[in-house]
Amino acid sequence: VQLQASGGGLVQAGDSLTLSCAASGRTFRTATMGWFRQAPGKEREFVSAIRWSGGVTDHVDSVKGRFTISRDNAKNTVYLLMNSLKPEDTAIYYCALDPGATIQKQARHYNYWGRGTLVTVSS
């Protein structure tokens, strides 16, 4: 499985940005796609996840109401719409795939990772 994340950039606080993650290669009948982020000097943290089947989602509390995760099964692509961005959202964002059908928030459950895309939010 190959994951290609894109869409990062430099924005101002309050702006919006949409990240994309295109999956290719082996497909799974049930899987979960997740977004994680890692800010400078901090550990990688869970942001959002969505199940390919059924579309169930989950978000970390700090982004609830601001971030929306969605999927396009036909394109094998997951999106992360980020609204009302804050400087503390600055990080490298990674998409990842967990072959399991239950949303997990721990990175160790995700077997496949994209290379990451940098999001910088200026104040």
Buried (B, 14 or more C-beta within 10 A) or exposed (E): BEBBBBBBEEBEEEBEBEBBBBBEEEEBEEBBBBBBBBBEEEEBBBBBBBBBBEEEBBBBEEBEEBBBBBBEEEEBBBBBBBBEBBEEBBBBBBBBBBBBBEBBBEBEBBEBBBEBBEBBBEE
